[in-house]
Amino acid sequence: MSVKRRVFPETFKREAVDRVASSGLSAGVVARELGLHETVLRRWMMQYGAQATGPARRPHTQAPAPSPSDLAAENARLRRENDHLRMERDILKKPRSSSERPPDEVRVRR
């Protein structure tokens, strides 16, 4: 029993490559949508990738980098918070003497 190879027209291959390039989806996702193996689609991308008509693979959506003054302010805030948390930790870690401990039971005299 032999397995018949599927043959795809060139237009289908180009449209699949364009879908990867224009949608921003990975080749694996597009391959699953089209019922293909990922390596087949990647081979088509190598073959037709330079001739694809779609825009770049993923749109440039990166947020602008924070300015140096913003980074310095954030760094100073984090240092203050770190110092405050260290102080709280040290207070809680400090062993208390017996005179500082509250009594187990408080008796009220009348």
N, C-alpha and C positions, 0 to 999 in steps of 0.2 A: 504494500500500500504506500504510494508516494504522496508527499505533501506538495500541493501546487503553490508556487510562489505567487504572491500578489504583485501585480504590476500597477504602478500609479502614474497617471499622466504628469507631465512636467508642470502644468498649471497648478495641479494639486500640491506638488512639492513646493513650488514657489509661494503659494498662499500659506502653506504651513510655516515656512521660514519667516514670511512676513508677519504671521500671527505672533510668533515668538518675539520678533523684533519690536512690534508695535504695542503689544499688550502689556509687556513688563512681566509676564508670567515666565516661569522657568520652562526649559525644554521638556522636562519630565512631565509637568502638568499638561502642557499642550499635547504631548505625545499620548498621554492617557485619554485626553478628550477626543483625540482623533483615532484612537484604537491602534496606535503604532507602538513599536518598541522605541525607547528613548535613543538608543544608538542609531537607529535608522534616521530619526529626525536630526540628530547631531551630524550625521554624514551629509544629509541634505543641506544643513546649515554651512558646512565646510564647502560644499559644492556650489551653492547658490548664495551664500552669505554676502559676498561682495556685490552681488547684483540685486540684492533685496531692495524693494522700493519703500519699505516702512521707515519710520524714524528710528532713532537710537534705541537700543534694547530697553533701557529704563530711563524715564524722565529724571532730570536733575532736580531732586526735591530736598536736598540737604539744607538744613537751616544754616544761616550765616554764623560764623564763629564768633563767640563773645569777645568783646574788646579786652585789652590788657587791664584796663581799670576795673572792668566788671569782674575779671578773674581775681584781681588783687583784693577787691572788696569781699568777694565770696571766700577767699582764702583767710582773710582776717576774721570774718564771722565764724568760720569753722574752727579756727584756732581758739577763739574765745569760748565757743561751745565745748571744745575738747577740754580746755582748762577747767571749766565749770563742772563737767562730768567727772574729771579726775578728782576734783575736790570732794564731790559727793561720794564717790567711791571710797576715797581715803577715810572719810568720816564714818562710813558704814563698816569699813574693814577694821578700824581702830578698836582694840580690845578695851572693854569698859572695866573699871575697877569695881569692887563690891560696893563701895559707897555710892557709885553712880547708878547702880541698878535699882529699879523700883522694888519695893518689898513685895513678896509673894502674896501676902494677905495684909490688908490694912485694917487695924482695929480702932474703933472709935471709942474713947472713954467718955463716960457720962458722969 
